[in-house]
Amino acid sequence: MAERTCSVTGMSCGHCAASITEEVRGLAGVAEVDVDLTAGAVTVRGRGVDDGAVRAAIAEAGYEVTGAGPAAAA
């Protein structure tokens, strides 16, 4: 399973986390979504997850991806 962590701006509350989780969880291959409001990070775990689709899902939720760390095999 691969893992990708993105820096996301504009998140400040549980509703923010729930909105992002709902959008990203619906993507093909996504197994887990973790939102860390304090760090401003979203971590996605799964197989064959498209990075562009993750960025688009976060944007659909109303937030901006400002950076992404390397994918890591888990």
CNS distance restraints for C-alpha pairs under 8 A (distance, minus, plus):
assign (resid   1 and name CA) (resid  45 and name CA) 6.56 0.50 0.50
assign (resid   1 and name CA) (resid  46 and name CA) 5.22 0.50 0.50
assign (resid   1 and name CA) (resid  47 and name CA) 5.33 0.50 0.50
assign (resid   1 and name CA) (resid  73 and name CA) 5.84 0.50 0.50
assign (resid   1 and name CA) (resid  74 and name CA) 5.17 0.50 0.50
assign (resid   2 and name CA) (resid  45 and name CA) 5.63 0.50 0.50
assign (resid   2 and name CA) (resid  46 and name CA) 5.51 0.50 0.50
assign (resid   2 and name CA) (resid  47 and name CA) 5.97 0.50 0.50
assign (resid   2 and name CA) (resid  48 and name CA) 7.93 0.50 0.50
assign (resid   2 and name CA) (resid  71 and name CA) 6.23 0.50 0.50
assign (resid   2 and name CA) (resid  72 and name CA) 5.42 0.50 0.50
assign (resid   2 and name CA) (resid  73 and name CA) 4.47 0.50 0.50
assign (resid   2 and name CA) (resid  74 and name CA) 5.61 0.50 0.50
assign (resid   3 and name CA) (resid  43 and name CA) 6.87 0.50 0.50
assign (resid   3 and name CA) (resid  44 and name CA) 5.65 0.50 0.50
assign (resid   3 and name CA) (resid  45 and name CA) 4.43 0.50 0.50
assign (resid   3 and name CA) (resid  46 and name CA) 6.67 0.50 0.50
assign (resid   3 and name CA) (resid  71 and name CA) 5.34 0.50 0.50
assign (resid   3 and name CA) (resid  72 and name CA) 5.16 0.50 0.50
assign (resid   3 and name CA) (resid  73 and name CA) 6.39 0.50 0.50
assign (resid   3 and name CA) (resid  74 and name CA) 6.79 0.50 0.50
assign (resid   4 and name CA) (resid  43 and name CA) 5.59 0.50 0.50
assign (resid   4 and name CA) (resid  44 and name CA) 5.32 0.50 0.50
assign (resid   4 and name CA) (resid  45 and name CA) 6.57 0.50 0.50
assign (resid   4 and name CA) (resid  68 and name CA) 7.28 0.50 0.50
assign (resid   4 and name CA) (resid  69 and name CA) 6.35 0.50 0.50
assign (resid   4 and name CA) (resid  70 and name CA) 6.34 0.50 0.50
assign (resid   4 and name CA) (resid  71 and name CA) 4.66 0.50 0.50
assign (resid   4 and name CA) (resid  72 and name CA) 6.68 0.50 0.50
assign (resid   5 and name CA) (resid  41 and name CA) 6.50 0.50 0.50
assign (resid   5 and name CA) (resid  42 and name CA) 5.51 0.50 0.50
assign (resid   5 and name CA) (resid  43 and name CA) 4.16 0.50 0.50
assign (resid   5 and name CA) (resid  44 and name CA) 6.35 0.50 0.50
assign (resid   5 and name CA) (resid  68 and name CA) 5.82 0.50 0.50
assign (resid   5 and name CA) (resid  69 and name CA) 5.44 0.50 0.50
assign (resid   5 and name CA) (resid  70 and name CA) 7.53 0.50 0.50
assign (resid   5 and name CA) (resid  71 and name CA) 7.60 0.50 0.50
assign (resid   6 and name CA) (resid  41 and name CA) 5.53 0.50 0.50
assign (resid   6 and name CA) (resid  42 and name CA) 5.24 0.50 0.50
assign (resid   6 and name CA) (resid  43 and name CA) 6.39 0.50 0.50
assign (resid   6 and name CA) (resid  65 and name CA) 6.42 0.50 0.50
assign (resid   6 and name CA) (resid  66 and name CA) 7.41 0.50 0.50
assign (resid   6 and name CA) (resid  67 and name CA) 5.64 0.50 0.50
assign (resid   6 and name CA) (resid  68 and name CA) 4.10 0.50 0.50
assign (resid   6 and name CA) (resid  69 and name CA) 6.17 0.50 0.50
assign (resid   7 and name CA) (resid  40 and name CA) 5.73 0.50 0.50
assign (resid   7 and name CA) (resid  41 and name CA) 4.59 0.50 0.50
assign (resid   7 and name CA) (resid  42 and name CA) 6.54 0.50 0.50
assign (resid   7 and name CA) (resid  65 and name CA) 5.69 0.50 0.50
assign (resid   7 and name CA) (resid  66 and name CA) 5.42 0.50 0.50
assign (resid   7 and name CA) (resid  67 and name CA) 4.96 0.50 0.50
assign (resid   7 and name CA) (resid  68 and name CA) 5.93 0.50 0.50
assign (resid   8 and name CA) (resid  40 and name CA) 5.39 0.50 0.50
assign (resid   8 and name CA) (resid  41 and name CA) 5.62 0.50 0.50
assign (resid   8 and name CA) (resid  42 and name CA) 6.88 0.50 0.50
assign (resid   8 and name CA) (resid  63 and name CA) 6.67 0.50 0.50
assign (resid   8 and name CA) (resid  64 and name CA) 5.49 0.50 0.50
assign (resid   8 and name CA) (resid  65 and name CA) 4.45 0.50 0.50
assign (resid   8 and name CA) (resid  66 and name CA) 5.65 0.50 0.50
assign (resid   8 and name CA) (resid  67 and name CA) 7.33 0.50 0.50
assign (resid   9 and name CA) (resid  40 and name CA) 6.33 0.50 0.50
assign (resid   9 and name CA) (resid  63 and name CA) 6.23 0.50 0.50
assign (resid   9 and name CA) (resid  64 and name CA) 5.53 0.50 0.50
assign (resid   9 and name CA) (resid  65 and name CA) 6.61 0.50 0.50
assign (resid   9 and name CA) (resid  66 and name CA) 6.82 0.50 0.50
assign (resid  10 and name CA) (resid  63 and name CA) 5.99 0.50 0.50
assign (resid  10 and name CA) (resid  64 and name CA) 7.30 0.50 0.50
assign (resid  11 and name CA) (resid  16 and name CA) 5.45 0.50 0.50
assign (resid  11 and name CA) (resid  17 and name CA) 7.11 0.50 0.50
assign (resid  11 and name CA) (resid  37 and name CA) 6.12 0.50 0.50
assign (resid  11 and name CA) (resid  40 and name CA) 6.69 0.50 0.50
assign (resid  11 and name CA) (resid  63 and name CA) 7.25 0.50 0.50
assign (resid  12 and name CA) (resid  16 and name CA) 6.40 0.50 0.50
assign (resid  12 and name CA) (resid  37 and name CA) 6.10 0.50 0.50
assign (resid  13 and name CA) (resid  17 and name CA) 6.61 0.50 0.50
assign (resid  13 and name CA) (resid  37 and name CA) 7.08 0.50 0.50
assign (resid  14 and name CA) (resid  18 and name CA) 6.09 0.50 0.50
assign (resid  15 and name CA) (resid  19 and name CA) 6.06 0.50 0.50
assign (resid  16 and name CA) (resid  20 and name CA) 6.33 0.50 0.50
assign (resid  17 and name CA) (resid  21 and name CA) 6.01 0.50 0.50
assign (resid  17 and name CA) (resid  35 and name CA) 5.72 0.50 0.50
assign (resid  17 and name CA) (resid  36 and name CA) 7.92 0.50 0.50
assign (resid  17 and name CA) (resid  37 and name CA) 7.31 0.50 0.50
assign (resid  18 and name CA) (resid  22 and name CA) 6.02 0.50 0.50
assign (resid  19 and name CA) (resid  23 and name CA) 6.35 0.50 0.50
assign (resid  19 and name CA) (resid  61 and name CA) 5.75 0.50 0.50
assign (resid  20 and name CA) (resid  24 and name CA) 6.07 0.50 0.50
assign (resid  20 and name CA) (resid  35 and name CA) 7.85 0.50 0.50
assign (resid  20 and name CA) (resid  57 and name CA) 7.42 0.50 0.50
assign (resid  20 and name CA) (resid  58 and name CA) 5.72 0.50 0.50
assign (resid  20 and name CA) (resid  61 and name CA) 5.60 0.50 0.50
assign (resid  21 and name CA) (resid  25 and name CA) 5.70 0.50 0.50
assign (resid  21 and name CA) (resid  33 and name CA) 5.93 0.50 0.50
assign (resid  21 and name CA) (resid  34 and name CA) 7.39 0.50 0.50
assign (resid  21 and name CA) (resid  35 and name CA) 7.30 0.50 0.50
assign (resid  22 and name CA) (resid  26 and name CA) 6.57 0.50 0.50
assign (resid  23 and name CA) (resid  27 and name CA) 7.47 0.50 0.50
assign (resid  23 and name CA) (resid  57 and name CA) 5.38 0.50 0.50
assign (resid  23 and name CA) (resid  58 and name CA) 6.82 0.50 0.50
assign (resid  23 and name CA) (resid  60 and name CA) 7.39 0.50 0.50
assign (resid  23 and name CA) (resid  61 and name CA) 6.50 0.50 0.50
assign (resid  24 and name CA) (resid  30 and name CA) 7.43 0.50 0.50
assign (resid  24 and name CA) (resid  33 and name CA) 7.13 0.50 0.50
assign (resid  24 and name CA) (resid  54 and name CA) 6.10 0.50 0.50
assign (resid  24 and name CA) (resid  57 and name CA) 5.56 0.50 0.50
assign (resid  24 and name CA) (resid  58 and name CA) 6.82 0.50 0.50
assign (resid  25 and name CA) (resid  30 and name CA) 5.86 0.50 0.50
assign (resid  25 and name CA) (resid  31 and name CA) 7.29 0.50 0.50
assign (resid  25 and name CA) (resid  32 and name CA) 7.01 0.50 0.50
assign (resid  25 and name CA) (resid  33 and name CA) 6.50 0.50 0.50
assign (resid  26 and name CA) (resid  30 and name CA) 7.37 0.50 0.50
assign (resid  27 and name CA) (resid  49 and name CA) 7.52 0.50 0.50
assign (resid  27 and name CA) (resid  53 and name CA) 7.39 0.50 0.50
assign (resid  27 and name CA) (resid  54 and name CA) 7.58 0.50 0.50
assign (resid  28 and name CA) (resid  48 and name CA) 7.75 0.50 0.50
assign (resid  28 and name CA) (resid  49 and name CA) 6.50 0.50 0.50
assign (resid  29 and name CA) (resid  46 and name CA) 5.36 0.50 0.50
assign (resid  29 and name CA) (resid  47 and name CA) 5.02 0.50 0.50
assign (resid  29 and name CA) (resid  48 and name CA) 5.60 0.50 0.50
assign (resid  29 and name CA) (resid  49 and name CA) 5.22 0.50 0.50
assign (resid  30 and name CA) (resid  44 and name CA) 6.91 0.50 0.50
assign (resid  30 and name CA) (resid  45 and name CA) 6.05 0.50 0.50
assign (resid  30 and name CA) (resid  46 and name CA) 4.48 0.50 0.50
assign (resid  30 and name CA) (resid  47 and name CA) 6.69 0.50 0.50
assign (resid  30 and name CA) (resid  49 and name CA) 6.20 0.50 0.50
assign (resid  31 and name CA) (resid  44 and name CA) 7.69 0.50 0.50
assign (resid  31 and name CA) (resid  45 and name CA) 5.66 0.50 0.50
assign (resid  31 and name CA) (resid  46 and name CA) 4.74 0.50 0.50
assign (resid  31 and name CA) (resid  47 and name CA) 7.73 0.50 0.50
assign (resid  32 and name CA) (resid  44 and name CA) 5.84 0.50 0.50
assign (resid  32 and name CA) (resid  45 and name CA) 5.10 0.50 0.50
assign (resid  32 and name CA) (resid  46 and name CA) 6.71 0.50 0.50
assign (resid  33 and name CA) (resid  42 and name CA) 7.05 0.50 0.50
assign (resid  33 and name CA) (resid  43 and name CA) 5.76 0.50 0.50
assign (resid  33 and name CA) (resid  44 and name CA) 4.72 0.50 0.50
assign (resid  33 and name CA) (resid  45 and name CA) 6.52 0.50 0.50
assign (resid  34 and name CA) (resid  42 and name CA) 5.72 0.50 0.50
assign (resid  34 and name CA) (resid  43 and name CA) 5.08 0.50 0.50
assign (resid  34 and name CA) (resid  44 and name CA) 6.56 0.50 0.50
assign (resid  35 and name CA) (resid  40 and name CA) 7.78 0.50 0.50
assign (resid  35 and name CA) (resid  41 and name CA) 6.01 0.50 0.50
assign (resid  35 and name CA) (resid  42 and name CA) 4.53 0.50 0.50
assign (resid  35 and name CA) (resid  43 and name CA) 6.45 0.50 0.50
assign (resid  36 and name CA) (resid  40 and name CA) 5.84 0.50 0.50
assign (resid  36 and name CA) (resid  41 and name CA) 5.18 0.50 0.50
assign (resid  36 and name CA) (resid  42 and name CA) 6.23 0.50 0.50
assign (resid  37 and name CA) (resid  41 and name CA) 6.65 0.50 0.50
assign (resid  49 and name CA) (resid  53 and name CA) 7.75 0.50 0.50
assign (resid  49 and name CA) (resid  54 and name CA) 7.70 0.50 0.50
assign (resid  50 and name CA) (resid  54 and name CA) 6.44 0.50 0.50
assign (resid  51 and name CA) (resid  55 and name CA) 6.32 0.50 0.50
assign (resid  52 and name CA) (resid  56 and name CA) 6.12 0.50 0.50
assign (resid  53 and name CA) (resid  57 and name CA) 6.03 0.50 0.50
assign (resid  54 and name CA) (resid  58 and name CA) 6.22 0.50 0.50
assign (resid  55 and name CA) (resid  59 and name CA) 6.18 0.50 0.50
assign (resid  55 and name CA) (resid  64 and name CA) 7.84 0.50 0.50
assign (resid  55 and name CA) (resid  65 and name CA) 6.30 0.50 0.50
assign (resid  56 and name CA) (resid  60 and name CA) 6.05 0.50 0.50
assign (resid  57 and name CA) (resid  61 and name CA) 6.34 0.50 0.50
assign (resid  58 and name CA) (resid  62 and name CA) 6.61 0.50 0.50
assign (resid  58 and name CA) (resid  63 and name CA) 5.67 0.50 0.50
assign (resid  58 and name CA) (resid  64 and name CA) 6.73 0.50 0.50
assign (resid  58 and name CA) (resid  65 and name CA) 7.16 0.50 0.50
assign (resid  59 and name CA) (resid  63 and name CA) 4.95 0.50 0.50
assign (resid  59 and name CA) (resid  64 and name CA) 5.67 0.50 0.50
assign (resid  59 and name CA) (resid  65 and name CA) 7.52 0.50 0.50
